[in-house]
Amino acid sequence: MPSILRPCLVSFVLLSGLTGVLYPAAVTGVAQAAFPSKANGSLILQDGKLAGSSLLGQPFADSKYFWGRPSATGPFPYNAGSSSASNLGPSNPALVDAVKGRIAALRAADPGNDAPVPVDLVTTSASGLDPHVSPAAARYQIGRVAKARRLDEAKVRALVDSKVEGPELGLFGEPRVNVLALNRALDELR
């Protein structure tokens, strides 16, 4: 038994050191050297205070801001410690009711807007933390935001268009707008 125990313990210690200490330290070092912002959570500071992360959706309820995708995280929306989807299928009456309620809220917030509501403004993402909306979802909200801020719609539209991000590496994903970045740029408008 002792002849078997020693090699097992040595293997355990070596593999624990390699996979539990050396490998994570090497990956962390490479990430910090090559991508320091992303490795540290893509945090956004405003006036020396944490304003958010470009990787996580955040709640914006005021009419003067663009709204992101609804969040299904619990116990409160956009809870980064509880990333989750609603897991409601398209035939589930609870999803149908939730979508109808969200459409009604969007129509109530912007009564003159009779354009079709983009799907990403009424459905949650798989994580519940998606920081982006489609360009169509951002453009749908231009009238409400411009009116609430007493800005020319053309100026707000130009800002939205300037914040549209293309697919990753020109290949992966769809065009999108980061809601936090858009709202921060909106706050900087004079």
N, C-alpha and C positions, 0 to 999 in steps of 0.2 A: 504493500500500500504506500509506504513512503517514497518508493521509486516512481510511482505514478503521480503522487501529490506535488512533488517539487516541480516537474516540468509544467504541470497544469497551472500552478501559481505563477511561475515565471512567465508563461504565455499570457496569463490574465493580466499581469502587471504591465508587460510590454505592449500588448494590444490596447489596454486602457490608456496608457501614456500616448501611444501613437494616435488612436482614434478619438480619445477624449481630451487631449491637450495639444499635441503637436499639429495635427491636421486642422482643428478649429483655429489655432493661433496663426497658422500659415494662411488660411482662407481670410481671416480677419485682417491680417497684415496686407495681403494683396488688395482686398476690397478698400481698405483705408488709403492705400497708395494710389490705386487706379480710379476709384469712384468715391471719394470721401463724402460727398453730399448724400448720395444714395445709401451708402453704408451707415450713415447716421440718421436715416429716416426721412431724408428730403424735407427737413424742417424749414419753415419759413418764419423769419423774425421780422417784426415790424416795431420800430422804435425800441429795439432791445428786448421786446417781449415776444414770446412764442405766439404766432398767429395761426399756426396749423401746419399741416404737411401736404405737400403736393400729391401725395399718394393716397390720402384718405378723404372721403367725402365729409362735409360738415353741414350742420343745419343752418339754413338761412330762411327765415320766415318773413322778414320785412319785405314789403312790396318794392322797395327801392333796390333790392338785390335780386340777382338771378338765382333761381332755385335749382338744386341738383336732383338726382334721382331719389325717389323715396327710399327709406331704409327700413329693413325688417329686423334689425338687430334688437335685442332686448337687454335689459329692461327699459332702455330708452334708445331713440334713433341715433345712428352713427356711433354706436358704442364699439370702439376698436377692440375692446377686450372680449367681445362676443360676436365676432363676425359670423353671420349666418343669413341664409335665404329664408323666404317664407315657406318654401316647399309646398306651395299650393299649385295644383295643376290647372290647366286651362278650363277644365270642366267643373272646377270647385266653385260653388256658389259664393264662398267667402272671398275668393279672388275677384269674381265678377263684381261683388258689392264694393270691394275696396277700390277697384278701378273706377267704378261709377262715382264713388265718393270723391276720388281724387280729381276726376274730370269736373265734377260740380264745383269743387274748391277752386280749380284753375279758372273756370268760367266766372265764378263770383269775384275773383281777384281782378279779372280783366273782362268786364261785361261786354265790351265792344268787339272783342276778338272772337270771330266765328270761324277761324281757321281750324283745320283738323288738329287735334292734340297729338303731338308726337308720343309714341309708345313709351319712350324712356322717361317721360315725365309722370307716368301713371303706374309703372311697374318697377319692382325692386330689382337690383342686380343680384348675382349669385352670392356675393360677399356681404351685401348690404352697406358697403363702404365705398362704392364707386365714386371717384372724384370728378368724373367726366360726364358730360351730356353730349348728345349729337349736335352738330351745327343747327339742325332743324329745331331741336328743343331750345337752344339758346335764342335762335331767331324768333321763335314763337313768343318769347317773353319780352322782346324789345319794346313793344308798345307800353306794357305795364311799367317797366323799369324807367323808360323815358318820361312817362307821365308822372310817376312818383318823384322823380328827381328834377322835373321841369327842364329836361334836356331835349334837344332836337333828336328825333328818331334816327335821322341819317348819321348823326355823330355816334349814337349808341350802336347802330348797325356796323359802322366802320370799326368800332372797337371790338365788337364780336368777331367780325371777319379777320381782324388782326390777331385774334387769339385762337383761331382754328389751327389745331395741330394735325399734321398729316399722319399717315400710317408709319409705324416704327420701321426704320430703315427703308422707307418707301414701299414696303411690301406687306407688313403684318398689321392687321387690324383695320379699323375704319377711321376716317377723320373724326376728331373729337375736340371738345372745348373743356379745359380745366375750369371748373366753376369758381374755385377759390382764387385762381390767378385772374380770372375775368372780373370778379367782384373787387379784388384789390386794385386792379387797373381802373375800375369804375370809380372807386373812392379817390383816386389820384386825379381824376378829371376836375377841372376848375370851371 
